[in-house]
Amino acid sequence: MSAISTDDLLNGYINGIFPMAEADGTIYWYSPNPRAVIPIDTYKPSKSLRPVINKKHFDIRIDTDFEGVMRGCALPRASEPGTWISEEIIASYTALHELGYAHSVEAWREGRLVGGLYGVSINGVFFGESMFTIESNASKVAFHYLIQILKMNRFALLDTQFINDNVLRYGAIEVPRDEYLDQLHKALKLRRRFNGAVLSEL
């Protein structure tokens, strides 16, 4: 099975759909109803996470090992059988990353990638795809810095696809598909850029 073209990926996202691979490698496109989003402006780190952030326990990097983050996200999880991130999915998003549309926020410690997340950035929207953690709190800290990047670059929408316990801890809410599509189309009209360099200002 071949990778999805970058044009098909971009067209999918701007129309509110995204791909996932089944166990046999077959790729399907999804448009959940309701859709899960995380309000950017109301996010606050948990009290237990604040000391970890303040102590700078992790070295946060942007886009230094995008494929490594994807492969970390594809690792088996005790709570989820299998993975939707196939080799074709990895190839497709890595190509999108090379074009400047897909980004990773990475948590490193002692020179080792220990957690992170990746997603797709188009104008005023960041489409969150997946996250992983090897060390406690690594993905939570990466998410915290993702929010800072989105705030500082004035993004309007953070899409997180499906509601689950993981995204609920970050303040995710569900909205009807029609409402999501309206928010999406408005945010896509905004001229925004995912600029990770703003982290140096924090």
Secondary structure, DSSP 8 states (H G I E B T S, - for coil): -----HHHHHHHHHTT-EEEE-TTS-EEEE--SSEEE--TTT----TTTHHHHHTT-SEEEESSSHHHHHHHHTS-BTTBSS-S--HHHHHHHHHHHHTTSEEEEEEEETTEEEEEEEEEEETTEEEEEEEEESSTTHHHHHHHHHHHHHHHTT--EEEEES--HHHHTTT-EEE-HHHHHHHHHHHHTS-----GGGGGG-
